[in-house]
Amino acid sequence: MKSRLSAIIIAVLFIPSIYAGNVTSLFSELKLNGVVSCDTTLLLSRVSKSKPVTIEWGDSHPSHIGISLFSPQMKDMINHEICNFVERLFLELSLFPSTNEAMSYLHRHKISLTRNNETYGNGSFTNIRTSIEEITQPSLFNINNTKGTFTVTLEYGVFNNIRISFPASRELIFGIDKKESDLDVSAKLQTKNKHKKISKKFSTADLVRYKTGISKLPGNMFIINRLRNDAYYLNMSTTPVYSAKLPHESIANLMQGIIDTGIRLEVKHRMYGKFTPDFIIGLNDLFNSFSEGFDIYTGSQVLDDGRIQCITIFHNHLYNYLHMLIVTASKEQYFNSEAVLDADFFSNIPQHYIKKLF
């Protein structure tokens, strides 16, 4: 089978960014460049008479800006990213010159906003700044995530509530575009941090007999049946299969990060635009970088030249985004602990590209 890598590269490198990097743009709009370079709060009359603007600072740029509604302790207890999104959303809405423009923004990003069951723009809920001033420290803050949609409910004062529903989209929630997201992933992969080791937690009672001496831990498919997270073990045990005599099962295990090996990857990170930095990373180090918050699926195909091409998907099930690793090597290289394999890594790609892989 011919590799479809070239077509995928062309498609992925030029994914349009649908979100405008709001953390950076809001910081600029409020004329805070060169004024703030650390975590702080500021009272800005343009935004609110009583609610300060809160800023969280990253290594060299603002990582969050919004109207302060939650203490750092509350954010850590609930969900830091979702709390930041709510704060930033109220800041964005407060800066629109008219209700219609704010309503258009909400519609464009598929966000539903109600106060006491009145949709924003209707009845008495037409002035977002007035509503912001009314909000006291929430007596109840609830988050639900159903079928790719978050619903946040803030209850405050006497029988008052604000409810926000929005897509589980990383760009929307984190307030960064694809270019910024790709840079974050690149920094994560090239920083020598200790990551939790990947391991599948299961009981041998979960295993089913697959073939003589081999058992299978049944997994799930991701979008297409060729991408799965089944794993294979010896004799109904917890010892994973890894032998050149069983290439299909062994490579499936290897490319889910559950085999300890010295194999390294020479990675070309295909980022937004034409930026493609190269770096070398241990196979297990790369997988362990995505050990928390991600489901991992893999599939393989034999190319016309006899090499085996493995495609691994890292799917963040909470914020519904994914990365993709494509490794192409001879069968022997997959079983050589000293091998350096060629790999292409695509970060933050749309799900509909998955159907074009095989």
BAPAKE-652795 format. One record per residue (C-alpha): chain; x, y, z. Coordinates in Angstrom, 2 decimals, padded with zeros to 5 digits. Example, Ala and Ser with C-alpha at 12.3 -4.5 7.8 and 13.67 -1.06 7.14 Angstrom:
+-------+---------+---------+---------+
: tormi :      xx :      yy :      zz :
+-------+---------+---------+---------+
:     A :  012.30 : -004.50 :  007.80 :
:     A :  013.67 : -001.06 :  007.14 :
+-------+---------+---------+---------+
//
This chain:
+-------+---------+---------+---------+
: tormi :      xx :      yy :      zz :
+-------+---------+---------+---------+
:     A :  000.00 :  000.00 :  000.00 :
:     A :  001.23 :  003.50 : -000.80 :
:     A :  001.70 :  005.97 :  002.00 :
:     A : -000.78 :  008.83 :  002.06 :
:     A :  001.58 :  010.90 :  004.18 :
:     A :  002.25 :  013.57 :  001.52 :
:     A : -001.43 :  014.43 :  001.13 :
:     A : -001.90 :  014.51 :  004.90 :
:     A :  001.09 :  016.85 :  005.34 :
:     A : -000.26 :  019.32 :  002.78 :
:     A : -003.71 :  019.28 :  004.36 :
:     A : -002.60 :  019.57 :  007.98 :
:     A :  000.06 :  022.26 :  007.57 :
:     A : -002.52 :  024.72 :  006.29 :
:     A : -005.42 :  024.15 :  008.65 :
:     A : -007.14 :  027.51 :  009.02 :
:     A : -007.23 :  028.89 :  012.55 :
:     A : -010.86 :  029.57 :  013.50 :
:     A : -010.04 :  031.16 :  016.82 :
:     A : -008.08 :  034.35 :  017.17 :
:     A : -005.82 :  033.73 :  020.15 :
:     A : -007.94 :  035.76 :  022.57 :
:     A : -005.55 :  035.84 :  025.52 :
:     A : -002.96 :  037.72 :  023.45 :
:     A : -005.47 :  039.94 :  021.65 :
:     A : -007.30 :  040.89 :  024.86 :
:     A : -004.01 :  041.77 :  026.53 :
:     A : -003.18 :  044.06 :  023.62 :
:     A : -006.66 :  045.57 :  023.44 :
:     A : -006.45 :  046.61 :  027.09 :
:     A : -003.04 :  048.19 :  026.35 :
:     A : -001.23 :  046.06 :  028.92 :
:     A :  001.81 :  045.17 :  026.78 :
:     A :  004.92 :  046.41 :  028.58 :
:     A :  002.83 :  047.25 :  031.66 :
:     A :  002.28 :  043.80 :  033.16 :
:     A :  004.71 :  040.87 :  033.17 :
:     A :  003.63 :  038.79 :  036.20 :
:     A :  000.56 :  037.33 :  037.91 :
:     A : -001.55 :  040.25 :  039.13 :
:     A : -005.01 :  041.82 :  039.37 :
:     A : -005.95 :  045.28 :  038.07 :
:     A : -009.12 :  047.34 :  038.46 :
:     A : -009.90 :  048.79 :  035.02 :
:     A : -012.82 :  051.21 :  034.84 :
:     A : -013.30 :  050.36 :  031.17 :
:     A : -014.23 :  046.82 :  032.22 :
:     A : -015.89 :  046.94 :  035.64 :
:     A : -016.38 :  049.26 :  038.60 :
:     A : -015.91 :  046.55 :  041.22 :
:     A : -014.50 :  043.42 :  039.60 :
:     A : -010.74 :  043.43 :  038.95 :
:     A : -009.14 :  041.92 :  035.86 :
:     A : -006.96 :  038.94 :  036.76 :
:     A : -003.82 :  038.07 :  034.80 :
:     A : -001.79 :  034.85 :  034.89 :
:     A :  001.68 :  035.05 :  033.34 :
:     A :  003.46 :  032.25 :  031.47 :
:     A :  007.18 :  031.99 :  030.71 :
:     A :  007.23 :  035.08 :  028.49 :
:     A :  003.61 :  035.94 :  027.72 :
:     A :  000.19 :  036.16 :  029.40 :
:     A : -001.43 :  032.74 :  029.76 :
:     A : -004.77 :  034.05 :  031.06 :
:     A : -006.69 :  037.29 :  031.34 :
:     A : -010.27 :  037.66 :  032.55 :
:     A : -012.63 :  039.20 :  035.09 :
:     A : -011.75 :  037.83 :  038.52 :
:     A : -014.56 :  035.55 :  039.70 :
:     A : -012.69 :  032.68 :  041.39 :
:     A : -009.88 :  032.40 :  043.88 :
:     A : -006.79 :  030.40 :  042.83 :
:     A : -007.76 :  027.77 :  045.41 :
:     A : -011.25 :  027.42 :  043.95 :
:     A : -009.84 :  027.08 :  040.43 :
:     A : -007.55 :  024.26 :  041.55 :
:     A : -010.44 :  022.47 :  043.27 :
:     A : -012.90 :  022.78 :  040.37 :
:     A : -011.13 :  022.97 :  037.00 :
:     A : -008.54 :  025.67 :  036.40 :
:     A : -008.99 :  025.84 :  032.62 :
:     A : -012.80 :  026.02 :  032.72 :
:     A : -012.74 :  028.71 :  035.44 :
:     A : -010.30 :  030.73 :  033.34 :
:     A : -012.53 :  030.36 :  030.29 :
:     A : -015.55 :  031.72 :  032.20 :
:     A : -013.50 :  034.68 :  033.46 :
:     A : -012.16 :  035.43 :  029.98 :
:     A : -015.59 :  035.08 :  028.37 :
:     A : -017.08 :  037.71 :  030.68 :
:     A : -014.17 :  040.03 :  029.92 :
:     A : -014.63 :  039.58 :  026.18 :
:     A : -018.37 :  040.19 :  026.36 :
:     A : -017.92 :  043.31 :  028.49 :
:     A : -015.69 :  044.88 :  025.82 :
:     A : -018.21 :  044.63 :  022.97 :
:     A : -019.78 :  048.04 :  022.25 :
:     A : -023.27 :  046.57 :  021.76 :
:     A : -025.41 :  043.63 :  022.85 :
:     A : -025.89 :  042.57 :  019.23 :
:     A : -022.14 :  042.25 :  018.68 :
:     A : -021.80 :  040.20 :  021.87 :
:     A : -024.71 :  037.98 :  020.78 :
:     A : -023.07 :  037.50 :  017.38 :
:     A : -019.84 :  036.42 :  019.09 :
:     A : -021.72 :  033.86 :  021.22 :
:     A : -023.56 :  032.51 :  018.19 :
:     A : -020.34 :  032.26 :  016.15 :
:     A : -018.66 :  030.15 :  018.81 :
:     A : -021.78 :  028.10 :  019.65 :
:     A : -021.97 :  029.43 :  023.21 :
:     A : -025.29 :  029.56 :  025.07 :
:     A : -025.56 :  032.08 :  027.93 :
:     A : -028.57 :  032.45 :  030.22 :
:     A : -029.30 :  034.23 :  033.49 :
:     A : -032.20 :  032.96 :  035.58 :
:     A : -033.36 :  031.05 :  032.47 :
:     A : -033.37 :  034.17 :  030.25 :
:     A : -031.15 :  033.94 :  027.16 :
:     A : -028.64 :  036.75 :  026.79 :
:     A : -030.14 :  039.53 :  024.66 :
:     A : -033.71 :  038.85 :  025.81 :
:     A : -035.89 :  040.23 :  028.60 :
:     A : -033.89 :  041.86 :  031.37 :
:     A : -030.63 :  040.13 :  030.39 :
:     A : -029.21 :  042.63 :  027.90 :
:     A : -026.40 :  044.35 :  029.82 :
:     A : -023.49 :  042.02 :  030.54 :
:     A : -021.63 :  044.59 :  032.66 :
:     A : -024.58 :  044.99 :  035.03 :
:     A : -024.77 :  041.22 :  035.41 :
:     A : -021.04 :  041.02 :  036.11 :
:     A : -021.33 :  043.63 :  038.86 :
:     A : -024.12 :  041.56 :  040.47 :
:     A : -022.08 :  038.36 :  040.68 :
:     A : -020.84 :  037.56 :  044.15 :
:     A : -018.53 :  034.70 :  045.02 :
:     A : -020.52 :  031.74 :  043.66 :
:     A : -022.22 :  029.70 :  046.36 :
:     A : -022.42 :  026.86 :  043.86 :
:     A : -020.31 :  026.17 :  040.79 :
:     A : -021.15 :  023.09 :  038.77 :
:     A : -019.56 :  021.66 :  035.60 :
:     A : -021.07 :  018.98 :  033.35 :
:     A : -019.48 :  017.54 :  030.22 :
:     A : -021.94 :  015.68 :  027.99 :
:     A : -021.34 :  014.60 :  024.39 :
:     A : -018.61 :  017.14 :  023.77 :
:     A : -020.39 :  020.09 :  025.39 :
:     A : -019.53 :  021.71 :  028.73 :
:     A : -022.30 :  023.28 :  030.79 :
:     A : -021.26 :  025.54 :  033.65 :
:     A : -023.70 :  026.82 :  036.27 :
:     A : -022.89 :  029.64 :  038.71 :
:     A : -025.37 :  030.22 :  041.52 :
:     A : -024.97 :  033.37 :  043.60 :
:     A : -026.93 :  035.79 :  045.77 :
:     A : -030.57 :  034.92 :  046.35 :
:     A : -031.79 :  032.45 :  043.73 :
:     A : -029.66 :  033.90 :  040.93 :
:     A : -027.86 :  031.74 :  038.43 :
:     A : -025.89 :  032.05 :  035.21 :
:     A : -025.60 :  029.04 :  032.91 :
:     A : -023.07 :  028.78 :  030.06 :
:     A : -022.91 :  025.93 :  027.54 :
:     A : -020.02 :  025.72 :  025.07 :
:     A : -018.18 :  023.16 :  022.90 :
:     A : -015.35 :  021.10 :  024.40 :
:     A : -012.87 :  022.84 :  022.11 :
:     A : -009.27 :  023.42 :  023.18 :
:     A : -008.87 :  026.58 :  021.10 :
:     A : -012.04 :  028.08 :  022.56 :
:     A : -011.44 :  027.08 :  026.19 :
:     A : -007.71 :  027.83 :  026.33 :
:     A : -008.01 :  031.00 :  024.27 :
:     A : -005.13 :  030.17 :  021.94 :
:     A : -005.02 :  029.45 :  018.22 :
:     A : -003.45 :  026.46 :  016.47 :
:     A : -000.10 :  028.19 :  016.03 :
:     A :  000.15 :  028.89 :  019.77 :
:     A : -001.11 :  025.38 :  020.63 :
:     A :  001.53 :  023.81 :  018.39 :
:     A :  004.26 :  025.83 :  020.08 :
:     A :  003.05 :  024.66 :  023.50 :
:     A :  003.17 :  021.02 :  022.39 :
:     A :  006.65 :  021.47 :  020.87 :
:     A :  007.94 :  022.95 :  024.12 :
:     A :  006.38 :  020.10 :  026.10 :
:     A :  008.05 :  017.44 :  023.94 :
:     A :  011.47 :  019.08 :  024.05 :
:     A :  011.49 :  019.79 :  027.78 :
:     A :  013.10 :  017.07 :  029.86 :
:     A :  010.34 :  016.73 :  032.45 :
:     A :  009.42 :  013.60 :  034.32 :
:     A :  006.10 :  012.28 :  033.04 :
:     A :  003.94 :  009.53 :  034.44 :
:     A :  004.71 :  006.21 :  032.77 :
:     A :  001.99 :  004.76 :  030.55 :
:     A :  000.40 :  001.61 :  031.91 :
:     A : -002.87 : -000.18 :  031.25 :
:     A : -004.72 : -000.94 :  034.46 :
:     A : -006.63 : -004.19 :  034.15 :
:     A : -007.28 : -007.57 :  035.71 :
:     A : -006.32 : -010.80 :  033.96 :
:     A : -010.03 : -011.59 :  034.12 :
:     A : -010.47 : -008.87 :  031.47 :
:     A : -008.29 : -010.77 :  028.99 :
:     A : -009.71 : -013.00 :  026.26 :
:     A : -007.90 : -015.82 :  024.47 :
:     A : -006.63 : -014.57 :  021.11 :
:     A : -004.39 : -017.37 :  019.74 :
:     A : -002.17 : -020.07 :  021.19 :
:     A : -000.19 : -018.59 :  024.08 :
:     A : -001.56 : -015.08 :  023.41 :
:     A : -004.41 : -013.20 :  025.05 :
:     A : -005.97 : -009.88 :  024.12 :
:     A : -007.20 : -006.97 :  026.19 :
:     A : -010.08 : -005.72 :  024.02 :
:     A : -010.11 : -001.98 :  023.48 :
:     A : -012.05 :  000.49 :  021.40 :
:     A : -011.84 :  001.98 :  017.93 :
:     A : -011.36 :  005.67 :  017.17 :
:     A : -013.41 :  006.97 :  014.22 :
:     A : -012.26 :  004.13 :  011.93 :
:     A : -011.83 :  000.45 :  012.77 :
:     A : -008.15 :  000.45 :  011.74 :
:     A : -007.32 :  002.67 :  014.73 :
:     A : -007.73 :  000.71 :  017.95 :
:     A : -006.25 :  000.35 :  021.44 :
:     A : -006.37 : -003.43 :  021.82 :
:     A : -003.34 : -004.79 :  023.71 :
:     A : -001.78 : -008.25 :  023.68 :
:     A : -000.32 : -010.33 :  026.53 :
:     A :  001.37 : -013.69 :  027.06 :
:     A : -000.62 : -016.64 :  028.42 :
:     A : -003.40 : -014.70 :  030.20 :
:     A : -000.74 : -012.76 :  032.15 :
:     A :  000.18 : -009.08 :  032.51 :
:     A :  003.36 : -009.51 :  030.40 :
:     A :  002.90 : -007.67 :  027.10 :
:     A :  003.75 : -009.39 :  023.81 :
:     A :  006.92 : -008.10 :  022.13 :
:     A :  008.58 : -010.48 :  019.68 :
:     A :  009.57 : -010.27 :  016.02 :
:     A :  007.68 : -013.56 :  015.58 :
:     A :  004.46 : -011.70 :  016.40 :
:     A :  004.92 : -008.39 :  014.58 :
:     A :  001.29 : -007.26 :  014.45 :
:     A :  000.59 : -007.73 :  018.14 :
:     A :  004.04 : -006.52 :  019.22 :
:     A :  003.97 : -003.32 :  017.17 :
:     A :  000.44 : -002.57 :  018.42 :
:     A :  001.79 : -002.77 :  021.99 :
:     A :  004.95 : -000.83 :  021.15 :
:     A :  003.04 :  002.01 :  019.51 :
:     A :  000.79 :  002.47 :  022.52 :
:     A :  003.80 :  003.05 :  024.76 :
:     A :  003.36 : -000.05 :  026.92 :
:     A :  006.69 : -001.67 :  025.94 :
:     A :  009.85 : -000.40 :  027.64 :
:     A :  012.44 :  000.03 :  024.90 :
:     A :  015.51 :  002.07 :  024.04 :
:     A :  014.13 :  002.94 :  020.60 :
:     A :  014.40 :  006.63 :  019.75 :
:     A :  012.56 :  008.74 :  017.21 :
:     A :  013.93 :  011.41 :  014.89 :
:     A :  010.81 :  013.53 :  014.84 :
:     A :  009.79 :  016.15 :  012.32 :
:     A :  007.12 :  018.20 :  014.11 :
:     A :  004.81 :  019.46 :  011.38 :
:     A :  003.37 :  022.59 :  012.90 :
:     A :  001.08 :  025.35 :  011.69 :
:     A :  002.25 :  026.91 :  008.41 :
:     A :  005.59 :  025.58 :  007.19 :
:     A :  007.38 :  025.39 :  010.55 :
:     A :  008.84 :  021.88 :  010.92 :
:     A :  011.45 :  021.64 :  013.69 :
:     A :  013.37 :  018.35 :  014.07 :
:     A :  014.35 :  016.73 :  017.35 :
:     A :  015.27 :  013.32 :  018.73 :
:     A :  013.25 :  011.85 :  021.59 :
:     A :  012.97 :  008.43 :  023.19 :
:     A :  009.87 :  006.56 :  022.02 :
:     A :  008.75 :  006.00 :  025.61 :
:     A :  009.48 :  009.62 :  026.52 :
:     A :  007.15 :  010.80 :  023.77 :
:     A :  004.37 :  008.45 :  024.83 :
:     A :  004.77 :  009.31 :  028.50 :
:     A :  004.34 :  013.01 :  027.61 :
:     A :  000.73 :  012.10 :  026.83 :
:     A :  000.16 :  009.61 :  029.64 :
:     A : -002.43 :  011.75 :  031.41 :
:     A : -005.67 :  012.98 :  029.86 :
:     A : -005.18 :  011.16 :  026.55 :
:     A : -006.53 :  007.97 :  025.01 :
:     A : -004.05 :  006.33 :  022.63 :
:     A : -005.04 :  004.42 :  019.48 :
:     A : -002.82 :  002.86 :  016.83 :
:     A : -003.00 :  001.16 :  013.46 :
:     A : -000.47 : -000.03 :  010.89 :
:     A : -000.09 : -000.86 :  007.22 :
:     A :  002.60 : -002.46 :  005.07 :
:     A :  003.82 : -000.11 :  002.32 :
:     A :  004.77 : -001.14 : -001.22 :
:     A :  008.48 : -001.08 : -000.31 :
:     A :  007.91 : -003.53 :  002.58 :
:     A :  008.26 : -001.02 :  005.40 :
:     A :  005.62 : -000.85 :  008.11 :
:     A :  003.92 :  002.48 :  008.69 :
:     A :  002.36 :  002.93 :  012.13 :
:     A : -000.11 :  005.67 :  012.91 :
:     A : -000.79 :  006.58 :  016.53 :
:     A : -003.49 :  008.98 :  017.67 :
:     A : -003.35 :  010.80 :  021.04 :
:     A : -006.92 :  011.93 :  021.78 :
:     A : -007.62 :  014.29 :  024.69 :
:     A : -011.08 :  013.13 :  025.71 :
:     A : -011.82 :  016.11 :  027.97 :
:     A : -011.12 :  018.98 :  025.55 :
:     A : -011.63 :  016.91 :  022.39 :
:     A : -008.40 :  017.56 :  020.50 :
:     A : -005.83 :  015.17 :  019.08 :
:     A : -002.25 :  014.73 :  017.95 :
:     A : -000.92 :  012.19 :  015.48 :
:     A :  002.39 :  010.32 :  015.23 :
:     A :  003.39 :  008.51 :  012.04 :
:     A :  006.39 :  006.18 :  012.18 :
:     A :  007.73 :  004.45 :  009.08 :
:     A :  010.41 :  001.75 :  009.45 :
:     A :  011.39 : -001.77 :  008.51 :
:     A :  010.04 : -004.62 :  010.63 :
:     A :  013.52 : -005.24 :  012.03 :
:     A :  013.87 : -001.67 :  013.26 :
:     A :  010.77 : -001.98 :  015.45 :
:     A :  012.56 : -004.71 :  017.39 :
:     A :  016.00 : -003.05 :  017.62 :
:     A :  016.36 : -001.28 :  020.96 :
:     A :  019.17 :  000.90 :  019.55 :
:     A :  017.25 :  001.99 :  016.45 :
:     A :  016.42 :  005.60 :  015.58 :
:     A :  013.17 :  005.64 :  013.60 :
:     A :  011.93 :  008.37 :  011.30 :
:     A :  008.69 :  009.94 :  012.53 :
:     A :  006.31 :  012.74 :  011.66 :
:     A :  004.32 :  014.37 :  014.47 :
:     A :  001.20 :  016.46 :  013.80 :
:     A : -000.27 :  018.45 :  016.68 :
:     A : -003.83 :  019.72 :  017.08 :
:     A : -005.35 :  018.27 :  013.91 :
:     A : -009.07 :  018.08 :  013.03 :
:     A : -010.77 :  014.72 :  013.46 :
:     A : -012.07 :  014.56 :  009.90 :
:     A : -008.51 :  013.97 :  008.61 :
:     A : -008.51 :  010.59 :  010.35 :
:     A : -010.77 :  009.06 :  007.69 :
:     A : -008.09 :  009.78 :  005.06 :
:     A : -005.35 :  007.79 :  006.77 :
:     A : -005.82 :  004.29 :  005.34 :
+-------+---------+---------+---------+
//
